[in-house]
Amino acid sequence: MTHIVITDCDHGSTAPEEAAAATLGATVTVAQAKSEDEIVRVGEDADGLVVQYAKITESVMERLPQLRAICRAGTGVDVVDVAAATRRGIVVTNVPDYGIEDVSDHAVALALTAARGIVRLDRGVRRGETDLEPAKPLHRFNTRTFAVIGLGAIGAATARKAIGLGFRVIAFDPALEVGTVTDSGIEVVSFDRALADGDIVSLHVPLNAHTHHLIDANTLAAMKNTATLVNTCRGGVVDTDALVDALSHGVIHSAGLDVFETEPIPADHPLTALDNVILTPHAAWYSEESFVELKRRSMENAIRAAEGTLSTNIVNPDALVSVTERAGR
C-alpha cells in the first residue's frame, strides 16, 4: 500500500488529503517537520511526500531511499531540489492550476485598491478626515494601461479581468513574440516597454535564477512615477530593499504585495511603515473552493506519481521512467 507523508501544513484540517488517500487506497502520516532530520525521521517509510514549506534537499532525498515522489502543495517548487530529484529518479509534481481564478482575483483587487487610493481614504475616514488629497491623482480605468508580466494561466486570467474593467492591457512573456496580439486582444510588448507604459505592472512569473530580483532599482526606475506594482507570484522576484527605497522616494506611486522575500513578513519590516503599499499575507491563493481543490489534488498527485500513473503536473518528466520501474509497472 502506497504511503504518503505530509511533511508540514499550516492549513488546519488535512481531511481533504486523508479522504483523497482513502479513495485511492493509500495511507497518510501528517507531520510538522521543519529540519532535515525531522523530515527524514517522519519520511523514512514514505513512498511520496506532500510538502508545503519544508525544504527537500538532496541530503534529505539520499536518506530516504524508498522515496519515489514529491508533490509541492502549491504552484512553485522552489523548496525542492528538482535537479537532485531528477538524478535520483524521484518525480516532482505540483498543482499549478488550482488557484488561477483566486490569484488573478487577488492581483486585480490589489491593483484596484491601490489605483483608487482605497486604503489611504479608509484610514483618513477613520481619523475623521474627508480630504481626497492623500489619494490623488485618481484616474478612470479606461484611461490606464495594465501591464502583465508573464502571460501564463494566472497572468492570462488577470489580463482577461483587467480588460473587462476597461483597462488597455499589454503583456510581456519571453515565450511570445513582441509585436503580436493574442487571441484575447492583448498586445505583446518588450519587457522594457511593459515597464515604461504600465500604470499598473502585475507580476506573474515563476521564481528561478532568471527572475530573481527581476524587479530591482533599475527596473523600478524605468517605471512611471505614477505606477503601481503588484506582486502575487513570488517574493524573490522583487528586490525588497530597492522597492522600499522606490516607494519612499516617489520612484513609483504604490505597490500591492501578497508575497515577500521573507515570509511571514516581520511586523517591524520597513514596508509596514509605508502608507503607499498594501500588504496581504500570501493570501492570494485562498478561497474555500481553492483550499479543498489544492489539498485533494496534492494528495492525488503524490499517490499517482509514487505509483507511476501520473500523467499531468509533472515538473521533471525525465524522472518518470525510473519511478515507473521502481513502482513495478
C-alpha positions as CSV (number, residue, x, y, z in Angstrom):
1,M,0.0,0.0,0.0
2,T,1.4,3.4,-1.0
3,H,2.3,5.6,2.0
4,I,2.4,9.4,1.8
5,V,3.8,11.7,4.4
6,I,2.5,15.3,4.6
7,T,5.7,16.9,5.9
8,D,4.2,20.2,7.0
9,C,0.9,22.0,6.7
10,D,-0.4,25.2,8.2
11,H,-3.9,24.9,6.7
12,G,-5.5,23.4,9.7
13,S,-7.5,20.3,8.8
14,T,-6.0,17.6,6.5
15,A,-9.4,16.0,6.0
16,P,-9.4,16.6,2.2
17,E,-6.0,14.9,1.8
18,E,-7.0,12.0,4.0
19,A,-10.2,11.5,2.1
20,A,-8.3,11.5,-1.2
21,A,-5.8,8.9,0.1
22,A,-8.6,6.7,1.3
23,T,-10.3,6.8,-2.1
24,L,-7.1,5.8,-3.8
25,G,-6.2,3.1,-1.2
26,A,-3.1,4.9,0.3
27,T,-2.1,5.6,3.9
28,V,-1.1,9.0,5.3
29,T,1.1,10.4,8.0
30,V,0.7,14.0,8.9
31,A,3.7,15.9,10.5
32,Q,5.0,19.3,11.1
33,A,8.6,18.7,10.1
34,K,10.9,21.7,9.6
35,S,14.5,20.5,9.8
36,E,16.1,17.9,7.5
37,D,16.4,15.5,10.4
38,E,12.7,15.8,11.2
39,I,11.8,15.3,7.6
40,V,13.9,12.2,7.3
41,R,12.5,10.8,10.6
42,V,8.9,11.2,9.6
43,G,9.5,10.2,6.0
44,E,11.7,7.1,6.4
45,D,9.0,4.8,5.0
46,A,7.3,7.2,2.7
47,D,6.7,6.5,-1.0
48,G,5.8,10.1,-1.5
49,L,5.8,13.4,0.3
50,V,3.3,16.3,0.2
51,V,5.3,19.5,1.0
52,Q,4.2,23.0,1.9
53,Y,7.3,24.8,3.2
54,A,9.7,22.1,4.2
55,K,12.9,22.1,2.1
56,I,13.5,18.8,0.4
57,T,17.2,18.9,-0.4
58,E,19.4,16.3,-2.0
59,S,20.7,15.4,1.5
60,V,17.1,14.6,2.5
61,M,16.5,12.5,-0.6
62,E,19.6,10.4,-0.2
63,R,18.5,9.5,3.3
64,L,15.0,8.4,2.0
65,P,15.8,5.5,-0.4
66,Q,12.1,4.5,-0.7
67,L,11.0,7.9,-1.8
68,R,9.6,8.0,-5.3
69,A,7.6,11.2,-5.5
70,I,7.4,14.7,-4.0
71,C,4.3,16.9,-4.5
72,R,4.5,20.6,-3.7
73,A,1.1,21.7,-2.3
74,G,1.0,24.7,-4.5
75,T,2.5,26.1,-7.7
76,G,6.1,27.0,-7.0
77,V,8.6,24.1,-6.4
78,D,11.5,26.3,-5.2
79,V,11.5,24.3,-1.9
80,V,12.5,21.2,-3.7
81,D,15.9,20.5,-5.3
82,V,14.4,19.4,-8.6
83,A,17.7,18.6,-10.3
84,A,18.7,16.3,-7.5
85,A,15.3,14.6,-7.6
86,T,15.6,14.0,-11.3
87,R,19.1,12.5,-10.9
88,R,17.6,10.1,-8.3
89,G,14.5,9.2,-10.3
90,I,12.1,11.0,-7.9
91,V,9.1,12.6,-9.7
92,V,8.4,16.1,-8.6
93,T,4.8,17.3,-9.1
94,N,2.8,20.3,-8.2
95,V,-0.7,21.7,-8.5
96,P,-0.2,24.7,-10.9
97,D,-3.7,25.4,-11.8
98,Y,-5.8,25.2,-8.6
99,G,-5.7,28.9,-7.9
100,I,-5.9,30.6,-11.3
101,E,-9.1,32.4,-10.6
102,D,-8.2,33.1,-7.0
103,V,-4.7,34.6,-7.5
104,S,-5.9,36.6,-10.5
105,D,-8.8,37.9,-8.5
106,H,-6.4,39.0,-5.8
107,A,-4.0,40.6,-8.2
108,V,-6.8,42.7,-9.7
109,A,-8.1,43.5,-6.2
110,L,-4.7,44.8,-5.1
111,A,-4.4,46.8,-8.3
112,L,-7.8,48.4,-8.0
113,T,-7.4,49.1,-4.3
114,A,-4.1,50.9,-4.9
115,A,-5.3,52.7,-8.1
116,R,-8.3,54.1,-6.3
117,G,-6.4,55.0,-3.1
118,I,-8.9,52.9,-1.1
119,V,-6.6,52.2,1.8
120,R,-5.5,55.9,2.3
121,L,-9.0,57.1,2.0
122,D,-10.2,54.4,4.5
123,R,-7.6,55.4,7.0
124,G,-8.5,59.1,6.6
125,V,-12.2,58.4,7.3
126,R,-11.2,56.5,10.5
127,R,-9.3,59.7,11.6
128,G,-12.3,61.9,10.9
129,E,-10.9,63.2,7.6
130,T,-12.7,63.7,4.3
131,D,-9.9,65.2,2.2
132,L,-9.2,63.5,-1.1
133,E,-5.7,64.8,-1.4
134,P,-3.9,61.7,0.0
135,A,-5.4,59.6,-2.8
136,K,-4.8,62.0,-5.7
137,P,-4.4,61.6,-8.6
138,L,-7.2,59.2,-9.4
139,H,-8.0,58.2,-12.9
140,R,-10.7,56.2,-14.9
141,F,-9.6,52.7,-15.5
142,N,-10.4,53.1,-19.2
143,T,-7.6,55.7,-19.5
144,R,-5.0,53.5,-17.9
145,T,-2.7,50.7,-19.1
146,F,-2.4,47.4,-17.2
147,A,0.9,45.6,-17.9
148,V,1.0,41.9,-17.2
149,I,4.5,40.4,-16.8
150,G,4.1,36.7,-17.6
151,L,1.2,35.5,-19.6
152,G,0.7,32.0,-18.2
153,A,-2.6,30.8,-16.9
154,I,-2.7,33.3,-13.9
155,G,-1.3,36.2,-15.9
156,A,-3.8,35.5,-18.7
157,A,-6.7,35.4,-16.3
158,T,-5.6,38.6,-14.7
159,A,-5.4,40.2,-18.2
160,R,-8.9,38.9,-19.0
161,K,-10.3,40.5,-15.9
162,A,-8.4,43.8,-16.4
163,I,-9.8,44.0,-19.9
164,G,-13.3,43.5,-18.5
165,L,-12.8,46.5,-16.3
166,G,-11.9,48.7,-19.2
167,F,-8.1,48.8,-19.0
168,R,-5.9,48.8,-22.0
169,V,-3.9,45.6,-21.4
170,I,-0.4,44.8,-22.6
171,A,1.8,41.9,-21.7
172,F,5.4,40.7,-21.8
173,D,6.2,37.0,-21.9
174,P,9.5,35.6,-23.1
175,A,7.7,32.8,-24.9
176,L,5.6,35.2,-27.0
177,E,6.8,37.3,-30.0
178,V,6.9,41.0,-29.4
179,G,4.5,42.9,-31.7
180,T,1.9,40.1,-31.9
181,V,-1.6,40.2,-30.5
182,T,-3.1,37.3,-28.6
183,D,-6.5,35.8,-29.4
184,S,-7.8,37.8,-26.4
185,G,-6.6,41.0,-27.9
186,I,-3.6,41.6,-25.7
187,E,-0.6,43.3,-27.3
188,V,2.6,41.5,-26.6
189,V,5.4,44.0,-25.9
190,S,9.0,44.0,-24.7
191,F,9.8,43.9,-21.0
192,D,11.1,47.4,-21.1
193,R,8.0,48.8,-22.8
194,A,5.7,47.0,-20.4
195,L,7.5,48.7,-17.5
196,A,7.5,52.1,-19.3
197,D,3.9,52.0,-20.3
198,G,2.2,50.3,-17.4
199,D,0.2,52.3,-15.0
200,I,-0.2,49.0,-13.2
201,V,2.5,46.4,-13.6
202,S,1.4,43.0,-12.4
203,L,3.9,40.2,-11.9
204,H,3.1,36.6,-12.8
205,V,6.3,34.7,-13.3
206,P,8.0,31.7,-11.5
207,L,10.9,32.3,-9.2
208,N,14.1,31.0,-10.7
209,A,17.7,32.1,-11.5
210,H,16.4,34.3,-14.4
211,T,13.6,36.0,-12.5
212,H,15.3,36.5,-9.1
213,H,15.2,40.3,-8.4
214,L,13.7,40.8,-11.9
215,I,12.3,44.0,-10.3
216,D,15.3,45.9,-8.9
217,A,16.4,49.5,-8.6
218,N,16.9,49.8,-12.3
219,T,13.6,48.3,-13.4
220,L,11.7,50.3,-10.8
221,A,13.4,53.5,-12.2
222,A,12.1,52.5,-15.6
223,M,8.5,52.6,-14.5
224,K,6.3,55.6,-14.3
225,N,6.5,57.6,-11.1
226,T,2.7,57.2,-11.0
227,A,2.7,53.4,-11.5
228,T,1.6,50.7,-9.1
229,L,3.5,47.4,-8.8
230,V,1.5,44.3,-7.9
231,N,3.2,41.1,-6.9
232,T,1.2,37.9,-6.3
233,C,3.8,35.4,-7.6
234,R,6.9,35.0,-5.5
235,G,8.6,37.5,-3.2
236,G,12.1,36.9,-4.5
237,V,11.1,38.3,-7.9
238,V,11.3,41.7,-6.3
239,D,14.4,43.3,-4.6
240,T,12.7,44.3,-1.4
241,D,15.3,46.9,-0.4
242,A,15.0,48.6,-3.8
243,L,11.2,48.6,-3.6
244,V,11.2,50.2,-0.1
245,D,13.6,52.9,-1.4
246,A,11.4,53.4,-4.5
247,L,8.2,53.7,-2.6
248,S,9.8,56.0,0.0
249,H,11.3,58.4,-2.6
250,G,8.4,58.6,-5.1
251,V,10.1,56.5,-7.8
252,I,6.8,54.7,-8.2
253,H,3.5,55.6,-6.7
254,S,2.4,52.5,-4.8
255,A,2.5,48.7,-4.5
256,G,0.2,45.8,-3.7
257,L,2.1,42.8,-2.3
258,D,1.0,39.4,-1.3
259,V,4.4,37.7,-1.3
260,F,7.7,38.6,0.3
261,E,11.3,37.5,0.3
262,T,10.9,36.5,3.9
263,E,7.6,35.0,5.0
264,P,5.9,35.8,7.1
265,I,6.9,39.4,6.8
266,P,8.1,40.8,10.2
267,A,5.7,43.3,11.8
268,D,8.5,45.8,12.0
269,H,9.6,45.4,8.4
270,P,10.2,48.8,6.6
271,L,7.3,48.0,4.2
272,T,4.8,48.0,7.1
273,A,5.6,51.7,7.9
274,L,4.7,52.9,4.4
275,D,1.2,54.1,3.6
276,N,1.5,53.6,-0.2
277,V,1.8,49.8,0.0
278,I,-0.9,47.3,0.5
279,L,0.2,44.1,2.2
280,T,-1.6,40.7,2.4
281,P,-0.1,37.6,4.0
282,H,0.4,35.3,1.0
283,A,-3.4,35.0,0.8
284,A,-4.0,35.3,-3.0
285,W,-4.3,31.5,-3.4
286,Y,-7.1,31.2,-0.9
287,S,-10.8,30.7,-1.4
288,E,-13.0,28.0,0.1
289,E,-13.0,26.3,-3.3
290,S,-9.3,26.5,-4.0
291,F,-8.5,25.3,-0.5
292,V,-10.2,22.0,-0.9
293,E,-9.0,21.6,-4.5
294,L,-5.4,22.2,-3.6
295,K,-5.4,19.7,-0.7
296,R,-7.2,17.0,-2.6
297,R,-5.1,17.2,-5.8
298,S,-1.8,17.5,-3.9
299,M,-2.5,14.1,-2.3
300,E,-3.8,12.6,-5.6
301,N,-0.7,13.7,-7.4
302,A,1.6,12.4,-4.8
303,I,0.0,9.0,-4.8
304,R,-0.2,8.7,-8.6
305,A,3.3,9.9,-9.0
306,A,4.6,7.4,-6.5
307,E,2.7,4.7,-8.3
308,G,3.9,5.7,-11.7
309,T,0.5,6.6,-13.0
310,L,0.5,10.4,-13.0
311,S,0.4,11.9,-16.5
312,T,-0.1,15.7,-15.7
313,N,1.5,18.3,-13.5
314,I,5.0,16.6,-13.7
315,V,7.8,19.1,-13.2
316,N,10.6,16.7,-14.1
317,P,9.4,14.2,-16.7
318,D,12.9,12.8,-17.1
319,A,12.4,11.0,-13.8
320,L,9.3,9.2,-14.9
321,V,11.0,6.1,-16.4
322,S,12.8,5.5,-13.2
323,V,9.8,5.9,-10.8
324,T,7.7,3.6,-13.1
325,E,10.3,0.9,-12.9
326,R,10.6,1.3,-9.1
327,A,6.9,1.1,-8.7
328,G,6.9,-2.2,-10.6
329,R,5.0,-1.0,-13.6
